[in-house]
Amino acid sequence: MKKIIKVQQSETSPLNLTWMINNICTNSCSYCPDNLHNGQNHYYEWENAKRFFEILFERYPRIHCSVSGGEPSVSPFFIEICKTFYEAGHTIGITSNAAKPVAYWEEIAPYLAYAAFSWHPEFPDKNFEQKIMAVAKLKPVTVRIMMMAMDWDRCLEAYNYYSAIPEIITEPVKILNHKGKNISAHYYPHDYAEWFKKNVGNHRELKHFENETKTVDIGATFYFDDGTNDQGMGNASDYVNQGMTNFNGYTCEIGLRSLCVKWDGALYLGNCLVGGMIGNINDPENIRWPTESIKCNINLCDCSSDVNINKWID
């Protein structure tokens, strides 16, 4: 297997802020750790969170905020913060289980840059397609099929079904070891593991929108040890699925081009938590803002936002 030796974003790429807005969820998937669904909506004062975003807007001219949870749509403040980012000229997107009703997604869609909706086999939603299409009329939508080995046939059926809908992108998601109560969820038989090498989703360009939408330039070009590159058309999730994202020892600009707010308000350089906590949005005036790149000491970079950040072998 060829090796990634460099990841390069565009010079115009925004700061990529990942925000785990809460750790409460309408689902309790067996492959998720308990602390992603057995918590509460917010562990910080909302006025402090809003002040954090004011400071962030002052420091960075271009920001993209990727919101996850828990389940972000159950936050009473989520629509407000989407409007705040949108009206300030920044972009915001969501990774969600589509927990809220169709009317909610119709209201919020104009303020989103995109939505990534996760399809979970353990918690089927009869209105899932109607919800995602409410957003897909206006903004790019990706459906992420959580491919559980013990429910493979049903997951495969869902993957094929959503892949056939022309208005959306569909991608398979390999279950990783996130220390959920189902300790075998991330083990795949050989033929299933081989399937991921041949099925990477239909990452096509979507042009059907009724209204103009802002472009989110958060991807990257990946350079390989055989002298090739993917010319900015690669997909970080595919490289994670294929086991290509061990960047231990690389120099990485995580923190300079990214930040991560965890569900308790703690602020880190990225989702991998490398370098430790640099502050908390509940105390926005005392954040230790990063000023230099770091040397990675993590064996698996498993978050697309982190994978896309500039990194290279010295």
C-alpha positions in Angstrom: 0.0 0.0 0.0 1.3 3.4 -0.9 2.0 5.9 1.9 0.8 9.5 2.4 3.9 11.7 2.9 2.3 15.1 2.7 -1.1 16.7 3.1 -1.6 20.2 1.7 -4.6 22.5 2.0 -5.3 25.6 -0.1 -3.8 28.8 1.2 -7.3 30.2 1.2 -8.7 27.3 3.4 -10.4 28.6 6.5 -9.7 27.8 10.1 -11.5 24.5 10.6 -13.2 24.6 14.0 -14.7 21.3 15.2 -17.4 21.8 17.9 -18.8 18.9 19.8 -21.7 21.0 21.0 -23.1 18.4 23.6 -22.9 14.8 24.7 -26.5 13.9 24.7 -28.1 12.0 21.9 -31.4 10.5 20.8 -29.6 7.3 20.0 -27.3 5.1 22.1 -25.4 3.1 19.5 -23.5 0.2 20.8 -20.3 1.2 19.1 -20.3 4.7 20.6 -18.8 5.4 24.1 -21.4 6.1 26.8 -20.1 9.7 27.2 -21.4 10.7 23.8 -25.0 10.0 24.6 -25.4 9.8 28.4 -24.5 13.4 29.2 -26.3 16.7 29.0 -26.8 19.5 26.5 -24.3 22.1 27.7 -21.6 22.3 30.3 -20.9 26.0 29.8 -22.7 29.3 30.0 -24.1 30.2 26.6 -23.1 33.8 27.0 -19.5 32.7 27.5 -19.7 30.5 24.4 -21.0 33.5 22.4 -18.1 35.6 23.6 -15.7 32.9 22.5 -17.1 33.1 19.0 -16.7 36.9 19.0 -13.0 36.5 19.9 -12.6 33.8 17.3 -14.2 36.1 14.6 -11.7 38.8 15.6 -8.7 36.5 15.2 -9.5 34.6 12.0 -10.8 36.1 8.8 -12.2 32.8 7.5 -13.7 30.2 9.7 -15.5 27.0 9.0 -17.3 25.3 11.9 -18.0 21.6 11.8 -20.6 20.8 14.4 -21.2 17.3 15.9 -22.2 15.9 19.2 -23.8 13.9 20.8 -26.6 15.1 18.7 -26.3 18.8 17.8 -29.8 19.4 16.7 -31.2 18.9 20.2 -29.2 22.0 21.4 -31.6 24.8 22.0 -28.9 27.2 20.7 -27.9 25.5 17.5 -30.1 27.5 15.1 -28.9 30.7 16.7 -25.3 29.9 16.3 -25.8 28.8 12.7 -27.3 32.2 11.9 -24.4 33.9 13.8 -21.8 32.2 11.6 -23.8 32.8 8.4 -24.4 36.5 9.1 -20.7 37.0 10.0 -19.7 35.6 6.6 -18.3 32.3 7.9 -19.6 28.8 7.2 -21.0 26.1 9.4 -21.9 22.5 8.7 -23.4 19.7 10.8 -23.0 16.0 11.4 -26.2 14.7 12.7 -28.5 11.7 13.1 -31.3 13.8 11.7 -33.1 13.7 15.0 -35.3 16.7 14.6 -38.5 16.7 12.4 -38.6 17.8 8.8 -39.7 21.4 9.6 -36.6 21.9 11.6 -34.3 21.0 8.7 -36.3 23.2 6.4 -35.7 26.1 8.7 -32.0 25.6 9.3 -30.9 24.5 5.8 -30.4 28.1 4.4 -27.8 28.8 7.1 -25.8 25.6 6.6 -22.9 25.1 4.2 -23.6 21.3 4.2 -25.0 18.5 6.3 -23.7 15.1 6.9 -26.4 12.7 8.1 -25.5 9.4 9.7 -27.6 6.4 9.1 -27.4 4.0 12.1 -28.7 0.5 11.6 -29.5 0.1 15.3 -31.9 3.1 15.2 -33.9 3.1 12.0 -35.8 6.3 11.3 -38.8 6.0 8.9 -38.6 9.7 8.1 -34.8 9.7 7.5 -35.0 10.2 3.8 -37.6 13.0 4.0 -35.4 14.8 6.5 -32.2 14.7 4.5 -34.0 15.7 1.3 -35.3 18.8 3.0 -31.7 20.0 3.3 -30.5 18.5 0.0 -32.9 20.8 -1.9 -30.6 23.7 -0.8 -27.2 22.5 0.4 -24.8 19.6 -0.2 -25.8 16.5 1.8 -23.7 13.4 2.5 -25.3 10.3 3.9 -22.8 8.3 6.0 -23.8 4.7 6.3 -22.4 3.2 9.5 -21.4 -0.2 8.2 -21.9 -2.7 11.2 -20.4 -6.1 10.4 -23.1 -7.9 12.5 -25.8 -6.2 10.4 -23.9 -6.1 7.1 -26.7 -7.0 4.7 -29.0 -4.3 5.9 -26.2 -1.8 5.9 -25.2 -2.8 2.4 -28.9 -2.4 1.3 -29.0 1.1 2.7 -25.7 2.0 1.1 -26.9 0.9 -2.3 -30.3 2.6 -1.8 -28.9 6.0 -0.9 -26.1 5.8 -3.4 -28.8 5.7 -6.1 -30.3 9.1 -5.1 -28.7 11.7 -7.4 -29.1 14.7 -5.1 -26.9 13.4 -2.4 -23.4 11.9 -1.8 -23.2 8.6 0.0 -20.2 7.2 1.8 -19.6 4.0 3.8 -18.2 4.5 7.3 -16.0 1.8 8.9 -16.7 1.4 12.6 -13.5 2.2 14.5 -12.6 1.3 18.1 -14.2 4.1 20.0 -14.6 2.0 23.1 -18.3 1.5 23.0 -20.1 -1.3 24.9 -20.0 -3.5 21.8 -16.4 -4.4 21.9 -16.5 -6.4 18.6 -18.2 -3.7 16.5 -15.0 -2.6 14.8 -13.9 -6.2 13.8 -14.6 -7.1 10.1 -14.3 -10.4 8.4 -11.7 -10.4 5.6 -14.3 -10.1 2.8 -16.0 -7.1 4.5 -12.6 -5.4 5.0 -11.8 -6.0 1.3 -15.2 -4.5 0.4 -14.1 -1.1 1.8 -11.1 -1.0 -0.6 -13.5 -1.2 -3.5 -16.3 0.9 -2.2 -15.4 4.5 -1.3 -18.7 6.2 -1.9 -19.9 8.3 -4.8 -18.1 11.6 -4.1 -19.7 13.4 -7.0 -20.2 17.1 -7.7 -23.7 18.3 -6.8 -25.2 21.0 -9.0 -28.9 20.8 -8.4 -29.4 23.5 -5.7 -32.3 25.9 -6.0 -30.3 28.7 -4.3 -26.6 29.7 -4.5 -24.5 28.2 -1.7 -21.1 29.2 -0.2 -18.2 26.9 -1.1 -16.4 25.3 1.9 -12.7 24.9 1.0 -11.7 22.4 3.7 -10.4 19.5 1.6 -6.7 18.9 0.8 -4.4 17.3 -1.7 -2.6 14.1 -0.6 0.9 13.3 -1.8 2.2 9.7 -1.8 5.5 8.1 -1.6 5.3 6.8 -5.2 5.4 10.4 -6.5 1.6 10.6 -7.2 -1.1 12.8 -5.6 -4.8 12.9 -5.7 -5.0 16.5 -7.1 -7.3 17.6 -4.3 -10.0 15.0 -5.1 -9.2 12.6 -2.3 -11.5 11.9 0.6 -10.2 11.7 4.1 -12.7 9.1 5.2 -11.5 6.8 2.5 -7.9 7.0 3.6 -9.0 6.4 7.2 -11.0 3.3 6.1 -7.9 2.0 4.3 -5.6 2.4 7.3 -3.5 5.1 5.6 -3.6 7.8 8.3 -0.8 7.0 10.8 1.0 10.3 10.9 3.1 9.7 14.0 6.3 11.7 13.6 5.0 14.1 11.0 5.0 17.9 11.5 1.4 19.0 11.5 -0.3 22.4 11.5 -3.1 21.3 13.7 -3.9 24.2 15.9 -2.8 26.8 13.4 -5.4 25.7 10.8 -7.8 23.9 13.2 -9.3 24.0 16.7 -11.6 21.6 18.5 -14.2 22.3 21.3 -15.2 19.2 23.2 -18.6 18.7 24.7 -17.4 20.0 28.1 -16.2 23.3 26.6 -12.5 22.3 26.7 -10.6 23.7 23.7 -7.9 21.7 21.9 -5.7 22.0 18.8 -7.7 19.3 17.1 -10.0 16.3 17.6 -7.0 14.0 18.4 -6.4 16.2 21.5 -2.6 16.3 20.8 -0.8 18.9 22.9 -3.5 18.9 25.6 -6.1 21.5 26.5 -5.4 25.1 25.6 -8.4 26.7 27.4 -12.2 26.5 27.8 -14.9 28.4 26.1 -16.4 29.0 29.5 -13.4 31.2 30.1 -12.8 32.8 26.7 -10.5 35.6 27.8 -7.8 33.1 29.0 -7.3 30.8 26.0 -3.7 30.0 25.1 -3.9 30.5 21.3 -1.5 28.3 19.3 1.4 29.9 17.5 3.4 27.1 15.9 3.1 23.6 14.3 3.4 20.4 16.4 5.1 17.0 16.0 2.4 14.4 15.8 2.6 11.5 18.3 -0.7 9.8 17.4 -0.8 6.5 15.6 -4.2 6.9 14.1 -5.6 10.1 12.7 -9.3 9.1 12.4 -11.2 12.4 12.1 -11.5 13.8 8.6 -11.0 17.4 9.8 -7.7 16.4 11.4 -6.6 14.3 8.4 -7.0 17.3 6.0 -4.8 19.6 8.0 -1.3 20.4 6.5 1.2 17.8 7.6 4.5 16.4 6.2 7.5 14.2 6.9 10.5 16.3 7.8 
